[in-house]
Amino acid sequence: MLGVDENCVVPALEGEDADLAVQDAAQARLNAHNAMDVASTDDDMAPVKLVVMDGQVMGPCHCAYDNCTVDLSNARLGVFCIEHELLCGHLCCMRNCDNPKAAGILM
């Protein structure tokens, strides 16, 4: 699968019903924009933190081993600190599972 970012030129949609898909996307954008135009008082408002993800699960940045709070050895692809990665990195990451990881599994 090819990744796309905001700096990439995206080709025009082609094919049967492409014009309908473009209209649907434009309507969805308009609906989303209008949904945000809700009048409210300060009492109705609460702080919101927006996080944009790239497909990775976001969670704690400390080791997943029981009662370990050491930083992860690899925060992008790992779940353990260096010590526990060496000890358990070859095993399934489900709690209380001692089975080896299946081939091709990153986490």
N, C-alpha and C positions, 0 to 999 in steps of 0.2 A: 504494500500500500504506500502510495506516495504522499508525503506530508505537504501541507500548503500553509503558508503564513500570510500575514497581511501585506507583505511586500511582493508577493508572487502574482503575476498576471494570470487571471483565470479565464480560460476561453469561454466564448458565448455558448450557451446551451443550444444544442441542435437536436433535431429529430421531431418525430410526431408529438404533438401537443406541447412542444417546448414553450410556445407563447403562453399557454395556460399555466404552466409551471412558474413562469416568470411573473404572471399576474397574481398567482397564489402567494408567491414569496413577497411581492410588494404589499399585498393585502395583509399578510401576517405581520410585516414590519409596521404597517400603519396601525393595526390592532394593538400591537405591543406598545407602540408609542402612545396611543390614546389611553391605554390601560394605566400608564404611569401618570397621567394627568388627573389624579384624584385629589380633590380639595379636602384638606383635613386640618385639624387644629394641631398645635404643638403637643397636646395631650395624647393624640393618636399616633404620634411619631415615635419610632424607636430606632436606635442606631442599627445599621445594617453593614455587615462586612461582606464584600463581594470578592469571591475567589474564582479565577479562571483556571481550569485544569487542562492538562494535556493528555488525559487518559490514565494518569497514575493516581492511585488511591492516596488521599492525603490523610495523615494521621500523626501520631506522636513521633518525635524525632529522637526517641530513646529506644534502647534495646527491648525486644519483645520477650526476652527470657524472663521468667518469673522473678519479680522483685529486683530487677536490674534497671538502673536509671542512667547507665553510661550512654554516651552519644553513639549513634549508629556508625558502623564502619563505612557504609555506603548509603547515604540518605535517599538516593534516587532509586536503587534497585534492591536494597537490603532491608532486613528486619532485625538484625542482631549487631551487637558491638563486636569488636575484633575477637575478643576471647570466645564469645558464644558462637560467632560465625565459624571459628575453627572447630569448636566442639559440636555444634549442631547444624551447621550450614548445609550439610549433605542430606539432612533429614526433612521430612514433610514439616511444614510450618504450622499445622493444626495442633492445637494444645493437646498434650498427652499422646501424641502419635509418634511412634518410633520407626515408622516406615521410611525407607529412602525416598528421595524426591523422584518423581517421574522424569524421564528424559525430556529435555527441552524446557523445563520449568525454570524461570528466572528467580522467583521469590522462594 
